[in-house]
Amino acid sequence: MMAMILFLLAGLGEIGGGYLIWQWLREGKPMYWGVLGGLALALYGVIATFQTFPTFGRVYAAYGGVFIVLSILWGWGVDGKKPDTLDWLGAGVCLIGVLIILLPRSS
């Protein structure tokens, strides 16, 4: 459960940070949006280090699948872009990949 909470917090940091920077550079928001975005992205990097999985690559590979699902949800909730069937199918495939990556191993 703690791993999922950390994935969620890291995802919100990365997606939220990227979104703030996007808004600053592409949509003309004030520079402090970009600064806050940079801080959120840095926080994302720190949060991921609290995962207990043994390797950096495995954590970030699993996080990639979670990131995809969170990005679709962000687009729906924040930008109002409703996901279609293929979005949900792709998100489901990614979550299956996350579960496979996080399966316990003997070594």
C-alpha positions as CSV (number, residue, x, y, z in Angstrom):
1,M,0.0,0.0,0.0
2,M,2.8,2.4,0.9
3,A,4.4,1.8,-2.6
4,M,1.2,2.9,-4.3
5,I,0.9,6.0,-2.1
6,L,4.5,6.9,-3.1
7,F,3.8,6.2,-6.7
8,L,0.8,8.5,-6.5
9,L,2.6,11.3,-4.8
10,A,5.6,11.1,-7.2
11,G,3.2,11.1,-10.1
12,L,1.4,14.1,-8.9
13,G,4.7,15.9,-8.4
14,E,5.9,15.0,-11.9
15,I,2.7,15.6,-13.7
16,G,1.8,18.7,-11.7
17,G,5.3,20.1,-12.1
18,G,5.3,19.5,-15.8
19,Y,1.9,21.0,-16.1
20,L,2.9,24.2,-14.3
21,I,6.0,24.6,-16.5
22,W,3.8,23.9,-19.6
23,Q,1.4,26.6,-18.5
24,W,4.2,29.1,-17.9
25,L,6.1,28.5,-21.2
26,R,3.2,27.6,-23.5
27,E,0.2,29.4,-22.1
28,G,1.8,32.6,-20.8
29,K,1.3,32.1,-17.1
30,P,3.6,34.1,-14.7
31,M,7.2,32.8,-14.2
32,Y,6.4,31.7,-10.6
33,W,4.3,28.9,-12.2
34,G,7.5,27.6,-13.8
35,V,9.4,28.0,-10.5
36,L,6.7,26.1,-8.6
37,G,6.7,23.5,-11.4
38,G,10.5,23.0,-11.0
39,L,10.1,22.6,-7.3
40,A,7.4,20.0,-7.8
41,L,9.6,18.1,-10.3
42,A,12.4,18.1,-7.7
43,L,10.1,16.8,-5.1
44,Y,9.0,14.0,-7.4
45,G,12.6,12.9,-7.7
46,V,13.0,12.8,-3.9
47,I,9.7,11.0,-3.3
48,A,10.7,8.2,-5.6
49,T,13.8,7.4,-3.4
50,F,11.5,6.3,-0.6
51,Q,10.4,3.2,-2.5
52,T,11.7,0.0,-1.0
53,F,12.3,-1.9,-4.3
54,P,15.9,-2.9,-4.8
55,T,16.9,-1.1,-8.0
56,F,16.4,2.3,-9.5
57,G,15.5,0.9,-12.9
58,R,12.7,-1.3,-11.5
59,V,11.2,1.5,-9.5
60,Y,11.2,3.9,-12.5
61,A,10.0,1.3,-14.9
62,A,7.0,0.5,-12.7
63,Y,6.5,4.2,-12.0
64,G,6.3,4.7,-15.8
65,G,3.1,2.7,-16.0
66,V,1.6,4.5,-13.1
67,F,2.6,7.8,-14.7
68,I,0.7,6.9,-17.8
69,V,-2.5,6.2,-15.9
70,L,-2.2,9.4,-13.8
71,S,-1.5,11.4,-17.0
72,I,-4.8,10.2,-18.5
73,L,-6.6,11.0,-15.3
74,W,-5.0,14.4,-15.1
75,G,-6.0,15.2,-18.7
76,W,-9.5,14.3,-17.8
77,G,-9.8,16.0,-14.5
78,V,-7.7,19.1,-15.2
79,D,-7.9,19.7,-19.0
80,G,-11.4,18.2,-19.4
81,K,-10.2,15.7,-22.1
82,K,-12.3,12.5,-21.5
83,P,-10.3,9.3,-22.1
84,D,-11.7,7.0,-24.8
85,T,-11.7,3.2,-24.9
86,L,-8.2,2.9,-26.3
87,D,-6.9,5.3,-23.6
88,W,-8.4,3.0,-20.9
89,L,-7.1,-0.1,-22.7
90,G,-3.6,1.2,-22.9
91,A,-3.7,2.3,-19.2
92,G,-4.8,-1.2,-18.3
93,V,-2.0,-2.8,-20.2
94,C,0.5,-0.5,-18.5
95,L,-0.9,-1.4,-15.0
96,I,-0.5,-5.1,-15.9
97,G,3.1,-4.3,-16.8
98,V,3.6,-2.6,-13.5
99,L,2.3,-5.6,-11.6
100,I,4.7,-7.9,-13.5
101,I,7.7,-5.6,-12.9
102,L,6.9,-5.5,-9.1
103,L,6.4,-9.3,-8.7
104,P,8.7,-10.6,-6.0
105,R,11.9,-12.3,-7.2
106,S,14.1,-14.8,-5.5
107,S,17.3,-12.9,-6.3
